[in-house]
Amino acid sequence: MRGLRDAPAPPRRAAGGAGRGALLLAALFAFALPARAQTPDSTAAPPAAPPPVTEPAPEATPADSVEVGGAAVLPRPSVAPFGPAPGRPVTPVPALTAALAVETLLADRPGAFAYAASAPGRVGGVAFDGLGLDLPALALDGRPYTDPFTGAPRYDLLPAAAVGPLRLVGAAFGRPGGVAAAVRPFRLGVPVTEIRYGAGGEGVQQVSGTHAQTRRPPAFLRGGSDDARLTGTLHVANRRSNGVAAGGTLRHLDVLGRLLLTRPGLAAELGVVHADRTVGARLGVVAAAGRDPFDGLFLETAAVPDAAATRRTLRTEAWARARLPVFGATPLDVGGAVAFQRLVVGEGQADTLRLSGRRLTAFAEQAGRAGAHRLSLRLDVVAEGAARSRLVAPGLRVERDRDDARLDLHLALRDSVRLGPLALAAEGGASRLGGALVPTAALRAEAGPLYADVRYGGRARARVDAGGLAGRFEPSPGDGERALAAEAGLALRGGPWRLALRAYGARRTGVRELVATDSAAFAFALVPGALREGGVGVSAGWREAARRGFYVRGEGTARALAGAEDGLPARLDAALPRAWGALRVGVRAEGVGDGVLDLDLAAVGRAWSAFTGRRIEPTTGLLALPAPAGPFAIALPAQATLGLEATATFSERASIFLRYDNALAERVTTGAAVLQGEPLAPHVLRFGVFWALLD
């Protein structure tokens, strides 16, 4: 069992190269400013995030062969390959950014708040618009990508450098909203290679490589057509960082392989994706005694309980998918997958807990038209086998097959139609969640600058909650969570200005929160009654699409939880700031020199109000409400961070990134933290490169 066995924190490492990095950023700013007078300013609306040069143009037709970055795009067959994920894109392509985690890209969306941990690139979770951290669904190519034991979305296990923009969906797998991702097609008429590398302070290292080739398949796969093509893709990525103090390390590896066959009348895909992620499973950094508790987090005399503990997650999923016309000309999309996941939590060389399980998924989706209506009927089947656990402790060894097998079913009918200026998208269906039948619905309406949407759904209880976890949590009865969420907004543009206003609200029942009962013990607790949370947000920009000169972009969110005067609702309300926001001030110079260099230099500030935050539960990685008292119950004051960014892009095929994160920490301010016991790494200078090769 865990206890408060203290290990001294190692001395803080100096921010090597930080001064040189600041001088380099200043030089880049000076270089970009004179370019402002060379070309008239553009104040057009900000364009959509450009796709990588290694992606085919979306306007290609079966009779076309368009040029993309000098490479000919293959003609589309009569049955198009699998397209992008559904929903509204809310992030750029992760590989084209300097982000160390996709959660930080999601947090740039107004209304989202990311709980960043000490190690750069490690994020404990993302809160969306009053919904629980573990309530939104996550899908990769239409398959559930949530944890089979906790039910939480596993953004951290995605093959980030291989996927396209992350998108928000109104409903998925019975849940009222979620995030959808899809592996990019990498389907051109020439070999495609993408290389991404980064390094920096706090042991930050990341490297990824993706290679794809499209060839004529063997004769037995062509179906008698010379238009058949077979695309093979291999992706490997590795990243790591150390973080502040002992026990905060991050080690991550993901591998993806895929074969995509397209020929007239058929598109078929086989693939496998594997992730191996190890993070420190310490209880947290304990503030040094004799100082202000928050300031004491950043001293070399701070202690680290269970600094040698680690949590390793291994996940392997193999899938198959096909599109073929069965009912008329519109193809039927069918697929299935099997996923294996293992959790290993240990201290030093001795494993203390192993938990393993498998998940089988299958789906079928048929699209069609009825007049102006675009319809889609989808069935998802998710079967999770009984998990197997093994607990090893001094004088104790327990192995058992858990009685927690599940079969969930999801049936949904979607309809979208445009009625003059009004665009409507609706979905209705039902889901079997943990043995309970739950109706699900989503409706979104857009008319000019106005939009509104409403969603209803739920989720089954986490298996580690309902069935317990040996040595960690006790099993308990109860139903799953149900949630009703709504949002409305207005977007205005005028000349160089943009303004967007939004309001959101959510009502949740049956909410079960993981809470800390003391420094080293945790339990699930039912929040009594219904939780009602609402908020407002504003997003504004000036000259965001300007090719030359300055631009500004900012956003802010304010929220409140009704009836949170005391007890568990009050602790839940204090876990998230009442207000937070970000401001980006930058200068851009496109077409520098011979027109092949684009520069973007910016200062990015983030701020949030005082709150108590959450704690990382060491065994599962879930975020828990801190105990009312103890070393992990200090007040996290209102804070602000500043980051400096420089990006140079060469002819759309190569980019160089320079980032100076949390530049004010330990210089102007003491430091910052958004999780109990996880001080953010101060003044981290890092460098990155993205390079696309078409050859």
Helices and strands as residue ranges (DSSP letters): E 6-8, H 18-32, G 33-38, E 67-68, E 71-72, E 88-89, G 94-96, H 102-106, E 112-116, E 123-128, E 137-140, E 143-144, G 155-157, G 160-162, E 167-169, E 178-181, E 192-200, E 204-215, H 219-222, E 229-241, E 250-263, E 266-280, G 295-298, E 303-305, E 309-325, E 331-347, E 350-370, E 373-384, E 388-393, E 396-401, E 406-419, E 422-433, E 436-447, E 450-459, H 463-466, E 481-494, E 497-509, E 512-516, E 522-526, E 530-542, E 548-561, H 567-574, E 579-592, E 597-608, E 615-616, E 623-624, E 639-650, E 654-661, E 684-694
